[in-house]
Amino acid sequence: MANPAGPGQYAVDVTPLRGFDQSVSLSVHGLPAAASASFTPGILNVATSGGTPPGSYSLIILGSSGILSHAATTNLVVDGTPGDVNGDGTVDCADLNLVRAAFHAYNSRADFNGDGVVDIRDLAFASRQIPAGVTCE
């Protein structure tokens, strides 16, 4: 069973049935781009970045012992505007400037592809989100 337990966290209850005593490995499927997941005892932690597209995603949590497996589903909702580094709800020249600044001082909100580096690919992504006709210097 998996239920939301707070921002980016889901409670994961693994309960053995009918004498089952094997160890269980957990995995999650269905994560959106530029998102990652990790498990701590009883909790699935989901982290998103500025490059995670807003939307609703169905996550499948799979528990497997090698012989037996069980899947549970839960929803992940990502709010935001793709390319919005400063969180003001719009993508504009200020966001492009923050991406450029992150070339030298890492800013995870400017790492749109979630690769751990802010570079020209992230700048190109943010630039494509700027409304037509807007010119930045």
N, C-alpha and C positions, 0 to 999 in steps of 0.2 A: 504494500500500500504506500502511496506517496501523496502528501498533501502540502500545500504552501505553508511554510513556517516563518516567513518574514521575507524582506526584500532579497531576492536571489537565492533563497534557501527553501528546501523542501524536506520535510520529515520523511525518512525512509524506515519503515518497520519491517524487519526480516524476522519472521517467527517460524521456527521449525514445527512441522506437523508430523504426526504418526511415527515418532521415533527417529526422524531425520537428524543426523548429527554431523553432516559434512560441512566443510567450509564453503562459503558462497562468495563468488566474485560479482561485483556490480559494475554495470556499464550503462551509459546513457546514449541514446540515438535521437536524431532529429534536431540537434542544436543548430541555430542559424549561423550564418557566416560571422566570423570574428567574435565568437562566443566560446567559452570553455567550461568544463565541469570537473569537479573533484568531489570525492566522498570523504567525509570524516564519520566517525561512528554515529549512525542514525540520521545523518544529514547529507543531502546532495547540495553542493554549493555551485551555483551557476554564475559566471562572470561574463558580462558583455562589455564591449568597447564602443567607441564612437562610430566604428564601422559596422556595427550590428544593425541590420535593417529593422526599422520599427515593424511590428506586426504581432500576430498571435501564432505560436508554434506549439505543436503537439510533441511532447517529449516522451520517449519510451524508455523506461528504466528496466533493465534486464538483470535478473539475478540468476546466476548459473553455478551449478556445482560440477559441471562436466558431464553429469548423467541427467540431471533434472534441471529444468529452467522454468522461470515464471516471469511474465512481463506485466508492468503496471504503466499506465499513462497518466500524464498530468499536463496542464497547459502552462506555457511561458508567454507572458505578454511583455513586449519591449516597446516602451514609449520613446518618443524623440523624433528628431528631424535628421536624416542622414546628412553628414557634413557639418553639422552645427557643433563646433568645438566649444564655444563659450556658453552654450546652453540657453540662449535667448529665444529659441524657437525659429530662427531664420538663419539662412546661410548667406553670408555677405563678406565683404572685404576684410572685416575684423577676423573672421574665421580663417581666411587664407593667410593672414598675417600670423595667426597663432600656429598654423601648420608650418609655415616657414621658420618661425622661432623654434619649433620643436625639432628641427633638423639638428640643432646644437644642444638643446636641453629637452630631453624626452618628455612628452606629454601624452599619456595613454589615450586621452580623448581625441588626439589627432592621428592616432594609429588606426586608421580605418580598416585595414585588412588584418589587423591583429597579429602581425608578424614580429612585433617587438622592436621595430625600427620605423621612424617617421622619415619618409623619403619622397621622391618625386611621384611615386605611385599614389601616395596619400594626398599630395597636393593636387594631382590630376583628378582624383575622385572628388575632392572638395570643390575644385574649379567647375566640374560638370554640374554641381548642385546650385551654382550661382544662377539667379534668374537671367534670362536673355536680356541683353542690352546693358547690363551692369558692367562697368569697367573699373578694374582695381589697379592701383599703381604699386 
